[in-house]
């Protein structure tokens, strides 16, 4: 019940939070992001996440938590230090408005990847990913669940491993992602990541 109330509150607050965001200013601020995240937020390298088309609410949360150290990303060290929360909101708004990358799943991984994404792994009590990230992989902005469709598979696998080991722990008190990733093996991670890469 607490989660439902929290998501309802987030849904009501989301329009107010981003009403003042300035995507044009965000574009100017994004100049330092080009090398890793590409011209419009589609990364040229799979070790860096695609940001284009991601929910502004999720991007802002990650930017704030990277800035304050709650989420440690070594390649981002110092980059956000001189930006205000308004600046971060502008950056998030800019990337949210860009066209998302599209990829293709590996044929030999589709069946397993789809099964995990849509039904979870019942024997391991791993829930379906669709509950939070939607059947199309577009996430849920008001609930601050990221869009994963078109994201680099290598990046998704890396994040699942980070949640599994506790290196990444900014999934809240519920430990939702740490719990989900805890019993996944590399084959399962790779399959679901590949499937997500092919979702549109």
C-alpha positions, 0 to 999 in steps of 0.5 A: 500500500505504501508503494502505491501511495508513493507512486501516486504522489510521484505521478502528481508531482512529476508535472510540477517538477519539470514544468520549469525545465529548460531543454534548450539550456540543457542542450548547451550544458550537454557539451561536456557529455558528448564524448561518452553519451553521443551528440543527442544522448545515444552513446557510441560505446556500450560501456556508457548508457544511452540517455536519449528518450529516457524519462526526465524524472529518472535522469534527474534522480540519477544525476542528483545521486551521482552528484551527491555520491549516493550512486558512484560512477567513476567516469562521472567524477567531478563532471556534475560538481558545479551544476545546480539542481536546476541545471541537472533538471534542464539536462534531464529535460534535454535528453528526455526529448531526444530520439531513443536508440534502437537495436536488435536482439540476438536471435539465439537469446530472444526466447530466454530473454523474452521469458525472463522479461515477461514472466520473470524466473519463477523457480528463483522467485524473480519477478517479471521486469514488465511490472516496472519497466512496462511491456514495451520497455518504456518504463514508468516516468512518474514512478521513476522506473527507467525506460530500458528499450534500446539500451546497450546490452553490455551496460544493462548487464554491467548494472545488473552485476553492480546491483547483484554485488551491491556496488550499486545500491540506489534502488531505495529501501525496497532493494528492488533491483538488488533483490531481482539481480541477486540470483540471476546468472550471467546467461540470464542477464545477457539474454534479458539485456539482449531482448531489451536492446531489440524492444522498440 
